[in-house]
Amino acid sequence: MQANYVQRLRLEFAKVGPTRFIGHLDLAKALERSLNRAHIPLAYTQGYNPRPRLQLAAALPLGFTSECELADIWLLETIEPGEAGEAMASKMAPGIELIQVGEVDLSEPALQNRVSEAIYHVTVVQPMTPQLIANMIEDFMRAESIVKERRGKEYDLRPLVHELAILDNQPAGEEIDDPHSEDLVLFMQLSMLPGKTGRPDEVLESMGIDRLAARIHRQRLILSNG
């Protein structure tokens, strides 16, 4: 069957504010509505249940914020990326902030298959000394394995954590009540390969830090060259 699209654009956007509490599917729907409001000629799948040709790179868990989300869209008509970006910017839902729009080749592999790692900045807001957190990090990184359970299946979290360190003393993400806060920020570089995804909240739990005492912000998605 002949494809009903002629162009593929890649959106980079931030997910902050109220959108941190919407899930993956609702985010896709919010993007679709925004694109329709901007009159972007979005292509749809063919068949009995047409769906927009829109592909998100990686699900962002509820409560996380991000400045690096990626989505590909396929269009019925060719449009300049800059023109598309201008049309979309003012139509995005509150909390979705468009950063840039670029064109990618139609034959490029699916985004989900190219995401290999993610970098997170995690602000620890509970009172903890730098030395205590440094000791926690050392214990975690020196462990041969850290067995966890996800969806009823056991897995080893340790090899999914490629880097873990104290970044600096500046809070990451948004909604900072006190810009002079001394809260510590952790740098996490985690695997995002299919079936081998490290989650920052599970890293915190394994270190002995309450997930609710941290703000988790995805700072970068790393794509493979494949």
C-alpha positions, 0 to 999 in steps of 0.5 A, a space after each residue: 500500500 502506498 504511503 500517505 505521507 511525504 515528510 517527517 519532522 522531529 519535535 524537541 520539547 520540554 514537559 514541565 508544569 501541569 504536564 508532568 502529571 499526564 501519562 504517555 498516551 495522554 501526552 500523545 493526544 495533547 500533542 495531536 490536538 496542538 498540531 491540529 490547532 496549528 493546522 499542521 497537515 498530520 498524516 494518519 494511518 489507514 484502515 478501520 481505526 486511523 491513528 495520527 502518525 506520531 511517535 514519541 521517543 520514550 515514555 516519561 513516568 508521571 511526576 518527572 519533568 523534562 527538557 529533551 522530549 522527542 517526537 516524530 510526526 509524518 505529514 501529508 504535505 511538505 512544510 518548512 521546519 521553521 514555519 511548522 515550529 512557528 505555527 506550533 509554538 503558540 498552540 501547545 498545551 500548557 506545560 509543553 514547550 516547543 524547543 525546535 523542529 527539524 526534518 529527518 529522513 523518511 527511512 530513518 529507524 523508529 525513534 524508540 529503537 534509537 534511544 540508548 541512554 538518558 541523562 537525569 538531574 535529580 534534586 534531593 530535597 530531604 536534608 542529607 549531607 553531601 558526604 552521606 550521599 557520596 557514601 550511598 553512591 559509592 556503595 551503589 556503584 561498587 555493588 556487583 548486582 542490585 536485584 529489583 522487581 518490575 511488573 512481577 519480574 526480577 532484574 539487575 538494576 546495577 548494569 543499567 546505571 552507567 554513571 551516578 554522581 553528585 552534580 552540583 548544589 543547584 536544583 534541577 528542573 522547575 518549580 524551585 521555591 528557593 533559588 538559593 537552596 542547598 539541595 543536592 543534585 545527582 547526575 544519572 546516566 541510565 540505559 534506555 535500551 529495549 528491555 534494559 531501561 534504568 529508572 531514576 526512582 528505582 535508583 533512589 530507592 536502592 540508595 535509600 532515598 525516598 522517591 517523594 523527597 526528590 525532583 526528577 528531571 530528564 535532561 537529555 536523550 542519547 540516540 544511537 547512530 543505528 
